[in-house]
């Protein structure tokens, strides 16, 4: 008789955590972001600042779009180009989100920042 599902999930999570911690401690860059109680991400200082800015209240209006795209890449998102200024961002286990790159100014508006926040929360990426 096999173990209940919740026990198997706990064992799997502890295995993944220990394996990934060993891999990540070999890295040259020590700061990590806790992600989904299962693994950690290695991000640089600029990406961590962007993540904190996205989740601050009131919503920040001085976040540059290229900083947000760099954060997506650092957190493991797949980014694909759409028509015009559109990009599609896909995390594993989360429906894809479509964003429109701001132009002519590089700053992201409040509505887009809230949408990015919602996507990151769905992907269990929080500061």
VENLIN-V86836 format. One record per backbone hydrogen bond with DSSP energy under -1.0 kcal/mol. CO is the residue of the C=O (numbers start at 1). NH is the residue of the N-H. If there is no record, write none. Layout:
co = (CO:CO)
nh = (NH:NH)
//
This chain:
co = (4:5:6:7:8:9:10:11:12:13:14:15:16:17:18:19:20:21:24:33:35:35:39:41:44:45:46:47:48:49:50:51:63:64:65:66:67:68:69:70:71:72:73:78:80:83:85:86:87:88:89:90:91:97:99:106:109:110:111:112:113:114:115:116:117:118:119:120:121)
nh = (8:9:10:11:12:13:14:15:16:17:18:19:20:21:22:23:24:25:27:41:38:39:35:33:48:49:50:51:52:53:54:55:108:68:69:70:71:72:73:74:75:77:76:90:88:86:101:82:99:80:97:78:94:89:87:65:113:114:115:116:117:118:119:120:121:122:123:125:124)
//
